[in-house]
Amino acid sequence: EARPATLKVYRVRGDLTIVIEQRDQFCSLFFHEKRLRNTTYDIEPASKGRGSVEATYSFKGGDQVAYINVSSGTIQSSFDKEKKMWKLKVDGLITNLTDRTLTYYKAKAEFWVK
């Protein structure tokens, strides 16, 4: 929060993709639609259907890169007519399994897309 971030919006095979980069951390949202709608999307790993989104958190540590899927959650998408921008609010859960330990992390973000 309160740190500068780079927001990239582009298409992968015709579907909308949004990537937020902050230092060596990345949050990628893979929509299965061509454009945003005023709705609540479900975050589901390996999803293919409309109304669901794949979300990935990744980070760099030296020469290595780690990719972690956001296991569940929602993305609220709404269009602000005054600002003429989309507001996306992400509320997800990251599950991390290492050896014998299962850890959950909250993933929250709020950003605007023109």
LOGU-962963 format. One record per atom (N, C-alpha, C, CB): residue number from 1; atom name; x, z, y. Coordinates in pm, 1 decimal. Atoms other than C-alpha are relative to their C-alpha. Glycine has a CB too. Example, Ala and Ser with C-alpha at 12.3 -4.5 7.8 and 13.67 -1.06 7.14 Angstrom:
BEGIN
n,atom,east,up,north
1,N,89.0,0.0,-119.0
1,CA,1230.0,780.0,-450.0
1,C,90.0,0.0,120.0
1,CB,-99.2,124.6,2.7
2,N,-82.0,-6.0,-119.0
2,CA,1367.0,714.0,-106.0
2,C,-77.0,73.0,109.0
2,CB,41.4,-141.5,46.2
! end
This chain:
BEGIN
n,atom,east,up,north
1,N,83.7,0.0,-116.8
1,CA,0.0,0.0,0.0
1,C,88.3,0.0,123.3
1,CB,-95.3,120.3,-0.3
2,N,-69.4,8.4,-128.1
2,CA,116.7,-80.6,353.0
2,C,137.6,-65.7,-10.9
2,CB,14.6,138.0,58.9
3,N,-122.6,77.3,13.9
3,CA,398.9,-299.6,223.7
3,C,-35.9,-147.6,7.6
3,CB,73.7,33.4,-133.7
4,N,31.8,143.4,-7.4
4,CA,419.0,-671.8,295.8
4,C,-4.3,-63.5,-138.6
4,CB,102.7,-72.9,87.3
5,N,15.9,68.9,127.6
5,CA,305.8,-897.0,13.2
5,C,-21.8,-148.6,26.9
5,CB,-118.6,60.0,-82.1
6,N,21.1,143.9,-7.2
6,CA,300.5,-1271.7,-49.3
6,C,-114.6,-35.9,-93.6
6,CB,129.9,-78.5,-37.1
7,N,116.6,40.1,77.2
7,CA,-27.6,-1420.3,-167.7
7,C,4.9,-150.8,-19.7
7,CB,-132.1,43.1,70.4
8,N,-1.0,142.6,32.3
8,CA,-29.2,-1757.7,-344.3
8,C,-128.0,-34.8,-74.0
8,CB,124.7,-37.6,-85.0
9,N,122.5,47.4,63.9
9,CA,-344.4,-1946.9,-438.8
9,C,24.3,-143.8,-43.9
9,CB,-124.2,10.4,96.8
10,N,-18.2,136.0,49.6
10,CA,-321.2,-2254.3,-658.3
10,C,-84.6,-20.4,-124.5
10,CB,148.9,-28.6,-30.0
11,N,80.2,34.5,117.8
11,CA,-478.4,-2428.5,-957.2
11,C,91.2,-25.7,-120.6
11,CB,-88.2,-124.7,28.6
12,N,-66.6,27.9,126.0
12,CA,-365.7,-2434.1,-1319.0
12,C,-103.6,-68.9,-88.7
12,CB,57.6,132.0,-67.2
13,N,94.6,82.1,77.7
13,CA,-539.2,-2710.6,-1517.2
13,C,-138.7,-1.0,61.9
13,CB,-8.7,50.8,-143.5
14,N,126.7,6.6,-71.4
14,CA,-810.8,-2719.0,-1250.9
14,C,-63.8,133.8,28.7
14,CB,-94.1,-81.6,-76.1
15,N,57.8,-132.2,-21.4
15,CA,-884.8,-2344.3,-1263.3
15,C,77.6,76.7,105.7
15,CB,-2.9,78.9,-130.8
16,N,-56.9,-76.8,-109.9
16,CA,-819.6,-2105.2,-975.3
16,C,94.7,108.0,-52.4
16,CB,-111.5,63.4,84.1
17,N,-99.0,-103.1,33.2
17,CA,-509.6,-1882.6,-996.7
17,C,47.5,65.0,129.8
17,CB,121.1,-60.6,-80.1
18,N,-47.2,-74.6,-117.1
18,CA,-412.2,-1611.1,-747.1
18,C,114.9,89.7,-44.9
18,CB,-116.1,84.7,65.4
19,N,-116.9,-82.2,30.9
19,CA,-67.0,-1446.0,-750.8
19,C,37.5,79.4,124.2
19,CB,120.0,-87.6,-48.6
20,N,-43.5,-87.4,-108.4
20,CA,28.2,-1147.6,-534.2
20,C,138.2,51.3,-35.6
20,CB,-100.5,118.3,23.4
21,N,-138.7,-42.5,23.6
21,CA,400.2,-1076.0,-503.1
21,C,38.5,104.5,103.7
21,CB,98.0,-121.5,5.5
22,N,-46.5,-106.6,-88.2
22,CA,537.2,-752.8,-359.1
22,C,132.8,50.4,-54.8
22,CB,-105.5,116.4,11.0
23,N,-136.9,-24.6,46.8
23,CA,914.0,-709.4,-389.1
23,C,20.8,-64.8,-135.2
23,CB,29.4,151.1,-8.2
24,N,-21.8,55.9,133.4
24,CA,986.2,-753.7,-761.8
24,C,-119.6,22.6,-91.9
24,CB,124.5,60.7,-62.0
25,N,121.1,-21.2,77.7
25,CA,627.5,-689.9,-871.9
25,C,-98.1,-114.2,25.5
25,CB,-64.4,136.2,34.7
26,N,94.6,110.1,-10.7
26,CA,362.5,-954.3,-939.6
26,C,-132.1,39.5,-65.1
26,CB,57.0,-128.3,-65.3
27,N,131.7,-14.2,59.9
27,CA,-11.7,-942.5,-1005.5
27,C,-61.5,-138.9,-2.7
27,CB,-90.1,102.5,79.1
28,N,55.5,134.6,15.9
28,CA,-160.7,-1265.7,-1141.9
28,C,-143.6,9.3,-49.8
28,CB,86.1,-84.3,-97.8
29,N,140.4,5.1,38.8
29,CA,-534.1,-1337.4,-1166.9
29,C,-32.8,-143.4,-38.9
29,CB,-93.4,50.4,115.4
30,N,31.6,132.7,52.3
30,CA,-641.0,-1632.8,-1381.2
30,C,-151.1,-10.7,-18.2
30,CB,74.5,-26.9,-134.7
31,N,144.2,20.8,6.6
31,CA,-1001.3,-1733.9,-1312.4
31,C,-27.6,-122.0,-87.4
31,CB,-61.0,-18.3,142.6
32,N,38.7,113.4,83.6
32,CA,-1184.0,-1973.3,-1545.3
32,C,-104.3,-85.2,72.0
32,CB,-54.6,48.8,-136.2
33,N,89.6,76.8,-85.8
33,CA,-1358.7,-2147.2,-1257.4
33,C,82.3,-72.5,105.1
33,CB,-106.2,91.6,66.6
34,N,-69.9,76.7,-102.6
34,CA,-1268.6,-2392.7,-985.1
34,C,-0.4,70.1,135.1
34,CB,-62.5,-136.7,13.6
35,N,8.3,-71.4,-128.4
35,CA,-1377.9,-2166.8,-695.6
35,C,-62.9,137.1,-20.8
35,CB,-82.1,-81.6,103.7
36,N,53.5,-136.2,7.7
36,CA,-1477.7,-1807.8,-623.0
36,C,-151.1,0.7,21.8
36,CB,68.6,90.6,103.5
37,N,142.9,-21.9,-19.8
37,CA,-1837.2,-1681.4,-634.2
37,C,-22.4,143.5,45.7
37,CB,-79.7,-29.8,-130.0
38,N,39.9,-136.5,-34.9
38,CA,-2014.8,-1375.8,-489.7
38,C,-50.4,67.6,-126.3
38,CB,-109.5,1.5,112.4
39,N,37.0,-61.7,127.5
39,CA,-2013.6,-1178.9,-813.6
39,C,103.8,104.6,-39.8
39,CB,-13.7,-107.2,-110.7
40,N,-96.5,-92.4,59.2
40,CA,-1837.2,-917.9,-1023.7
40,C,51.3,-62.6,-128.8
40,CB,-63.7,141.0,-26.9
41,N,-64.0,57.6,118.2
41,CA,-1591.7,-1061.0,-1277.1
41,C,48.9,112.5,-90.0
41,CB,117.5,-93.6,39.9
42,N,-56.1,-94.3,96.5
42,CA,-1490.4,-875.9,-1593.5
42,C,143.0,-41.6,-33.6
42,CB,-87.2,6.6,-128.8
43,N,-138.1,27.4,40.4
43,CA,-1118.3,-848.1,-1671.3
43,C,7.8,14.9,-150.9
43,CB,101.8,96.1,71.9
44,N,-11.7,-0.7,145.5
44,CA,-1061.6,-939.7,-2035.0
44,C,124.4,-78.6,-40.8
44,CB,-127.4,-59.7,-66.6
45,N,-115.9,75.2,48.6
45,CA,-732.3,-1035.6,-2205.9
45,C,-44.7,-115.4,-89.4
45,CB,96.5,92.7,-76.8
46,N,25.5,119.6,81.0
46,CA,-736.9,-1383.7,-2364.5
46,C,-144.2,-48.7,12.3
46,CB,31.8,28.3,-145.8
47,N,137.2,45.9,-20.3
47,CA,-1076.7,-1459.2,-2213.7
47,C,-1.0,-148.4,34.2
47,CB,-69.2,81.5,111.4
48,N,14.2,143.4,-27.8
48,CA,-1200.6,-1815.3,-2180.7
48,C,-127.5,-30.8,75.9
48,CB,2.5,-79.1,-129.1
49,N,131.9,27.0,-54.7
49,CA,-1556.5,-1782.2,-2052.3
49,C,-8.7,16.3,150.3
49,CB,-99.1,88.5,-64.2
50,N,28.3,-12.7,-142.0
50,CA,-1695.2,-1815.1,-1705.2
50,C,-49.1,142.0,26.6
50,CB,-104.9,-105.8,46.5
51,N,38.4,-137.2,-30.6
51,CA,-1744.1,-1478.1,-1537.7
51,C,100.9,101.9,-47.8
51,CB,-132.8,30.1,-60.3
52,N,-106.9,-90.7,42.0
52,CA,-1430.6,-1332.6,-1692.3
52,C,133.1,-50.6,54.8
52,CB,5.4,12.0,-155.3
53,N,-129.9,28.0,-61.0
53,CA,-1075.1,-1320.0,-1560.1
53,C,108.6,62.1,-86.0
53,CB,7.1,54.2,145.8
54,N,-118.8,-59.1,61.3
54,CA,-735.5,-1267.2,-1717.6
54,C,88.8,50.5,112.9
54,CB,76.3,-103.6,-91.4
55,N,-86.5,-58.5,-101.7
55,CA,-510.0,-1036.8,-1515.7
55,C,128.9,48.1,-65.8
55,CB,-71.5,116.8,73.5
56,N,-130.5,-38.1,52.5
56,CA,-137.8,-979.0,-1568.5
56,C,80.6,68.4,109.2
56,CB,75.6,-123.0,-54.7
57,N,-93.8,-68.4,-88.6
57,CA,100.8,-732.9,-1405.9
57,C,139.1,-26.5,-54.7
57,CB,-30.0,154.7,9.9
58,N,-137.2,24.6,45.5
58,CA,467.9,-827.1,-1421.7
58,C,98.5,53.1,104.0
58,CB,23.9,-151.9,-25.5
59,N,-103.3,-51.5,-89.8
59,CA,787.7,-689.3,-1275.6
59,C,137.5,-36.6,-53.1
59,CB,-12.6,153.0,16.4
60,N,-138.1,31.2,33.9
60,CA,1160.8,-760.0,-1270.6
60,C,82.9,127.6,5.2
60,CB,57.9,-107.4,95.7
61,N,-94.9,-110.2,1.9
61,CA,1428.6,-510.9,-1360.9
61,C,135.8,-55.9,-36.7
61,CB,-43.6,111.6,-99.5
62,N,-128.2,65.0,26.0
62,CA,1775.1,-660.5,-1324.7
62,C,-21.4,-143.0,-43.6
62,CB,79.3,76.2,-106.1
63,N,16.6,135.7,53.0
63,CA,1785.6,-974.4,-1539.7
63,C,-122.4,-13.1,-89.9
63,CB,123.6,-40.8,-77.0
64,N,113.7,2.9,91.6
64,CA,1478.4,-881.0,-1743.7
64,C,-131.9,-2.4,76.2
64,CB,4.1,120.7,-93.8
65,N,134.7,6.2,-56.5
65,CA,1110.9,-949.3,-1673.9
65,C,-97.9,53.1,-103.9
65,CB,-37.2,-146.2,43.1
66,N,101.1,-54.9,89.5
66,CA,818.3,-756.8,-1824.2
66,C,-137.5,-49.9,42.5
66,CB,4.5,155.0,-0.4
67,N,136.9,44.9,-23.8
67,CA,462.1,-891.5,-1855.9
67,C,-94.5,94.0,-73.0
67,CB,-20.7,-147.7,-46.9
68,N,96.2,-91.7,58.9
68,CA,173.9,-650.4,-1914.0
68,C,-139.9,-48.8,36.8
68,CB,24.0,147.1,48.6
69,N,138.1,40.3,-26.1
69,CA,-189.9,-757.6,-1950.8
69,C,-80.8,119.4,49.2
69,CB,-64.5,-60.2,-126.9
70,N,96.4,-101.4,-40.8
70,CA,-453.6,-562.4,-1763.7
70,C,-109.1,-3.0,-105.7
70,CB,-57.6,-26.0,146.6
71,N,83.9,0.3,119.7
71,CA,-668.4,-452.4,-2058.3
71,C,-149.5,1.1,27.9
71,CB,33.9,117.1,-83.9
72,N,142.7,-2.5,-31.4
72,CA,-1002.4,-392.3,-1887.5
72,C,-18.7,25.9,148.3
72,CB,-73.6,107.2,-83.6
73,N,30.1,-26.6,-140.1
73,CA,-1174.8,-359.8,-1551.7
73,C,-89.9,-105.6,59.0
73,CB,126.8,9.2,80.1
74,N,85.4,94.3,-70.9
74,CA,-1362.1,-556.5,-1288.0
74,C,68.0,-49.6,126.5
74,CB,-134.2,64.3,33.9
75,N,-41.9,54.6,-128.5
75,CA,-1298.2,-776.1,-985.6
75,C,-127.2,-33.0,76.7
75,CB,92.9,-127.3,-16.9
76,N,116.2,27.3,-83.9
76,CA,-1561.0,-771.8,-710.1
76,C,39.5,-103.9,103.9
76,CB,-53.2,130.2,68.2
77,N,-28.3,110.1,-90.3
77,CA,-1566.9,-1094.5,-512.9
77,C,-117.8,-16.8,95.5
77,CB,27.3,-131.2,-78.6
78,N,106.8,19.6,-98.5
78,CA,-1762.8,-1131.6,-187.5
78,C,55.2,-78.5,118.2
78,CB,-59.0,136.6,47.4
79,N,-39.9,83.1,-113.0
79,CA,-1753.6,-1375.3,103.2
79,C,-48.4,65.6,128.3
79,CB,-56.5,-144.5,-13.3
80,N,32.8,-56.5,-131.3
80,CA,-1742.3,-1232.1,458.6
80,C,-21.6,-115.5,96.2
80,CB,113.1,96.3,51.7
81,N,33.6,113.7,-86.0
81,CA,-1921.1,-1478.9,686.6
81,C,62.5,10.5,138.7
81,CB,-150.1,-11.6,13.3
82,N,-60.5,-18.6,-131.5
82,CA,-1777.6,-1328.7,1007.8
82,C,147.4,-40.4,0.2
82,CB,-14.4,145.3,44.3
83,N,-143.3,31.0,8.9
83,CA,-1413.2,-1355.2,897.8
83,C,25.7,-134.1,-67.0
83,CB,72.7,109.4,-76.3
84,N,-11.9,123.3,77.0
84,CA,-1478.4,-1665.7,685.0
84,C,112.3,11.0,-103.7
84,CB,25.4,-119.2,93.8
85,N,-100.7,-28.0,102.2
85,CA,-1265.9,-1513.0,409.5
85,C,-65.7,69.0,-119.0
85,CB,114.3,87.6,57.6
86,N,43.9,-67.0,121.6
86,CA,-1310.3,-1390.1,51.5
86,C,68.7,135.4,-10.3
86,CB,29.9,-86.5,-125.0
87,N,-55.4,-133.1,24.0
87,CA,-1263.7,-1020.5,-19.6
87,C,-4.3,24.4,-150.5
87,CB,-79.7,111.6,79.1
88,N,-10.2,-29.3,143.1
88,CA,-1142.3,-936.3,-371.1
88,C,43.5,145.0,-17.4
88,CB,100.1,-97.0,-70.7
89,N,-31.6,-140.0,28.1
89,CA,-1140.8,-579.1,-498.7
89,C,21.2,13.8,-149.8
89,CB,-113.4,96.2,50.4
90,N,-37.7,-10.1,140.4
90,CA,-958.7,-522.7,-829.4
90,C,1.7,147.2,-40.6
90,CB,138.4,-66.4,-25.6
91,N,-0.8,-134.5,56.1
91,CA,-1019.8,-211.1,-1038.4
91,C,19.3,-15.3,-150.2
91,CB,-132.7,79.2,34.1
92,N,-29.4,24.9,140.9
92,CA,-848.2,-226.0,-1377.1
92,C,76.4,113.2,-64.3
92,CB,77.8,-127.1,-14.7
93,N,-71.0,-98.9,79.8
93,CA,-673.4,-33.9,-1648.7
93,C,108.2,-70.3,-81.3
93,CB,-97.6,77.5,-92.7
94,N,-112.6,54.8,75.7
94,CA,-329.7,-109.3,-1794.4
94,C,28.9,95.9,-115.4
94,CB,127.4,-20.1,91.5
95,N,-31.8,-79.8,118.0
95,CA,-264.3,13.0,-2147.9
95,C,142.2,-32.7,-43.5
95,CB,-101.5,-26.8,-115.7
96,N,-139.2,19.8,39.4
96,CA,100.0,63.4,-2246.1
96,C,28.5,81.4,-126.4
96,CB,96.9,40.8,115.2
97,N,-30.6,-65.3,126.7
97,CA,197.8,141.9,-2606.3
97,C,150.1,-10.5,-25.7
97,CB,-81.3,-63.4,-117.1
98,N,-142.9,-4.1,30.6
98,CA,557.8,249.9,-2669.3
98,C,22.7,101.8,-110.4
98,CB,84.3,35.3,126.5
99,N,-26.7,-85.6,115.7
99,CA,674.3,395.6,-3000.8
99,C,-127.1,73.3,-44.2
99,CB,111.4,101.5,33.0
100,N,116.2,-79.4,40.7
100,CA,420.6,676.6,-3053.8
100,C,-84.5,45.1,117.6
100,CB,44.8,120.4,-78.0
101,N,69.3,-44.3,-120.4
101,CA,293.2,711.6,-2699.9
101,C,-89.7,-109.9,54.9
101,CB,100.4,43.9,106.2
102,N,95.3,89.8,-62.0
102,CA,-15.2,546.6,-2552.2
102,C,-28.0,51.8,140.4
102,CB,-131.2,-11.2,-84.1
103,N,14.4,-41.3,-138.2
103,CA,-29.3,557.1,-2172.6
103,C,-92.7,-96.3,72.2
103,CB,136.9,6.8,69.8
104,N,91.6,80.3,-80.6
104,CA,-297.9,434.7,-1932.6
104,C,37.9,11.5,146.7
104,CB,-146.7,44.2,-21.9
105,N,-28.2,3.7,-143.1
105,CA,-235.1,329.6,-1571.9
105,C,-115.2,-69.5,70.5
105,CB,134.9,-72.1,29.3
106,N,103.7,65.1,-79.0
106,CA,-493.1,247.4,-1307.2
106,C,62.4,-111.5,82.2
106,CB,-72.5,101.6,91.4
107,N,-44.2,112.9,-82.3
107,CA,-456.3,-88.4,-1135.3
107,C,-107.9,-24.4,104.7
107,CB,26.3,-129.5,-87.1
108,N,96.3,19.4,-109.0
108,CA,-627.9,-107.6,-795.7
108,C,63.5,-85.5,108.6
108,CB,-47.0,136.5,58.4
109,N,-47.0,85.3,-108.5
109,CA,-598.4,-369.1,-524.6
109,C,-120.2,-47.9,79.4
109,CB,82.6,-120.3,-54.2
110,N,102.1,59.0,-86.6
110,CA,-796.5,-503.1,-232.8
110,C,71.0,-96.9,93.2
110,CB,-79.5,110.3,80.9
111,N,-65.8,100.2,-83.2
111,CA,-705.0,-824.1,-56.9
111,C,-99.7,-108.0,43.0
111,CB,118.7,-63.4,-75.6
112,N,82.9,105.1,-58.6
112,CA,-844.8,-1114.6,144.3
112,C,62.8,-136.2,-26.7
112,CB,-18.1,22.5,151.9
113,N,-45.3,137.4,26.3
113,CA,-821.1,-1486.7,61.9
113,C,-80.2,-93.6,88.4
113,CB,-15.9,-38.4,-151.7
114,N,68.0,97.1,-86.9
114,CA,-899.1,-1768.6,304.4
114,C,-33.4,-125.4,-74.7
114,CB,85.2,-33.9,120.5
! end
